Amino acid sequence: MIRTGKINPNNSMFFCCDVQERFRTLITAFPSVVASAKILLATAKLLNIPVVFSEQYPQAFGLTVTELDKSYGTVVQKTKFSMLVPEITEKLKSENTKTVVLFGIEAHVCVQQTALDLIEKGIDVHVVADGVSSQRQFDRFCAFDRMRQSGVFVTTTESAIFSLLNDSRHEHFKAISGFLKEYNSNRPDPLLTNK
């Protein structure tokens, strides 16, 4: 059977990986990562999709940036690079998750290791390209290639959201269209090499 990568809101989960304060000045196109995460999280909340936030060694890197609302989700602090720590692995099982929409930093470390661990567990992974970055663009681009080689679907914020809605008659289409309109009018360019 061909894997098409369709995203079903009934068996999906969103992973927000390590979008922490210390990285703000280090990560290329960090504003794009935050902007993407904000609209994805608002969409998840409206569609009642479970969300997991990870924070990599917060004693050194701080907490998730204040622009992101963590109140709708589970927050897990970790030292492992992959997000698949026992608490999150258990949540995947309890929610019967088939698909993960993954965004955050860094593309070639925590995001990539998380994606590969999920693929090994038979879970479809959609990495949101405009919501993922690294300190260096070269690492980011290589990570996308590496993840694609392993069966990850690389997508965009808007594409993932419209995949979840599936139809303009969806009950939340108007509200989410408003989110997208605001996002697109202020969206930072994820290909910028400056911070």
C-alpha positions in Angstrom: 0.0 0.0 0.0 1.3 3.5 -0.9 1.8 5.9 2.0 0.2 9.1 0.9 0.9 11.1 4.0 -2.7 12.3 4.6 -3.1 13.9 8.0 -6.2 12.8 10.0 -7.0 15.0 13.0 -8.5 12.1 14.8 -5.3 10.2 15.2 -2.6 12.9 15.0 -0.5 14.6 17.6 1.6 17.8 17.3 5.2 17.9 18.6 6.8 21.2 19.4 10.5 20.5 19.8 12.7 22.7 22.0 11.6 26.2 20.9 13.4 27.7 23.9 14.5 31.2 24.9 18.3 30.6 24.7 18.0 29.6 21.1 16.4 32.9 20.1 19.6 34.5 19.0 21.3 31.4 17.8 18.9 29.8 15.3 18.6 31.0 11.7 15.1 32.3 11.0 13.9 31.8 14.6 11.0 34.2 14.0 9.7 31.9 11.3 9.8 28.9 13.7 7.9 30.8 16.3 5.3 32.2 13.8 4.7 28.7 12.4 4.5 27.2 15.9 1.9 29.8 17.0 -0.5 29.1 14.2 0.0 25.3 14.4 -0.7 25.4 18.2 -3.8 27.5 17.7 -5.0 25.1 15.1 -4.3 22.1 17.3 -6.3 23.7 20.1 -9.3 24.5 17.9 -9.3 21.0 16.4 -8.7 19.3 19.7 -5.4 17.7 18.6 -3.0 16.7 21.4 0.2 18.7 21.7 3.5 17.8 23.3 6.2 20.4 24.0 9.7 19.4 24.8 12.3 21.5 26.5 16.0 20.4 26.1 17.9 20.8 29.4 16.0 23.9 30.5 18.6 24.7 33.2 20.9 25.8 30.4 18.5 26.7 27.5 15.6 28.2 29.3 11.9 27.4 28.9 9.7 27.4 25.8 9.5 31.0 24.5 6.6 33.0 26.0 5.0 33.6 22.6 3.9 30.0 22.6 0.9 29.0 24.7 1.9 25.8 26.6 -1.4 25.7 28.5 -2.9 23.4 25.8 -0.4 20.6 25.9 1.9 18.4 27.8 5.4 19.8 28.6 8.3 17.4 29.0 11.8 18.4 30.0 14.5 16.2 28.6 18.3 15.7 28.1 17.9 13.1 25.4 18.0 14.7 21.9 14.9 12.8 20.6 11.5 13.8 22.0 10.7 10.1 22.5 11.3 9.9 26.2 9.1 7.4 28.2 6.4 9.9 29.1 5.9 11.0 25.4 6.1 7.4 24.1 3.3 6.5 26.6 1.2 9.4 25.4 1.6 8.3 21.8 0.2 4.9 22.7 -2.6 6.1 24.9 -3.8 8.5 22.2 -3.5 5.8 19.5 -1.4 8.2 17.4 -0.8 7.3 13.8 0.7 10.7 12.6 2.9 13.3 14.2 3.2 16.9 12.9 6.7 17.9 14.1 8.2 21.4 14.3 10.9 23.2 16.3 14.7 23.1 16.6 17.3 22.0 15.8 16.5 20.4 12.4 19.6 18.2 12.3 19.7 17.1 15.9 16.5 16.9 18.0 14.0 17.2 15.2 15.8 14.6 13.0 16.3 12.2 15.9 12.7 12.5 16.9 11.5 11.9 13.4 13.6 8.9 12.9 12.5 7.4 16.2 8.8 7.9 15.3 9.4 6.3 11.8 10.9 3.3 13.6 7.7 3.0 15.6 5.6 3.0 12.4 4.2 6.5 12.9 3.9 8.9 9.9 5.9 12.0 10.4 5.2 15.4 8.8 8.1 17.9 9.4 6.9 21.5 8.9 9.8 23.1 6.9 8.9 26.7 7.7 8.6 25.7 11.4 12.0 24.0 11.7 15.5 25.4 11.7 19.1 25.1 12.9 21.9 27.5 13.6 23.2 26.9 10.0 21.1 26.6 6.9 23.3 23.8 5.5 22.5 21.6 8.5 18.8 22.4 8.1 18.8 21.4 4.4 20.8 18.3 5.0 18.4 17.3 7.8 15.4 17.6 5.5 17.2 15.4 2.9 18.1 12.9 5.6 14.6 12.7 7.0 13.0 12.3 3.5 15.4 9.4 2.9 13.8 7.7 5.9 10.2 8.3 4.8 9.4 11.6 6.6 6.9 13.9 4.8 8.3 17.4 4.6 5.5 19.9 4.4 4.6 23.6 5.2 2.5 25.1 7.9 -0.3 26.0 5.5 -0.2 22.7 3.8 -0.4 20.7 7.0 -3.3 22.9 8.3 -5.3 22.5 5.0 -4.7 18.8 5.1 -6.2 18.7 8.6 -9.3 20.6 7.5 -9.7 18.7 4.2 -12.8 20.8 3.1 -13.7 24.4 3.0 -17.0 23.4 4.7 -15.2 22.3 7.8 -16.8 23.9 10.9 -13.5 25.6 11.8 -12.5 26.7 8.3 -13.4 30.3 8.8 -11.5 30.7 12.1 -8.5 28.9 10.8 -8.5 30.9 7.6 -8.3 34.0 9.8 -5.2 32.5 11.5 -3.7 31.8 8.1 -4.4 35.3 6.9 -2.7 36.9 9.8 0.2 34.4 9.6 0.7 35.1 5.9 0.6 38.8 6.3 3.4 38.8 8.9 5.3 35.7 8.0 9.0 35.9 8.3 10.9 34.3 5.5 12.2 30.9 6.6 15.0 31.0 4.0 16.6 34.0 5.4 20.1 33.3 6.6 20.2 36.1 9.1 18.6 35.7 12.5 
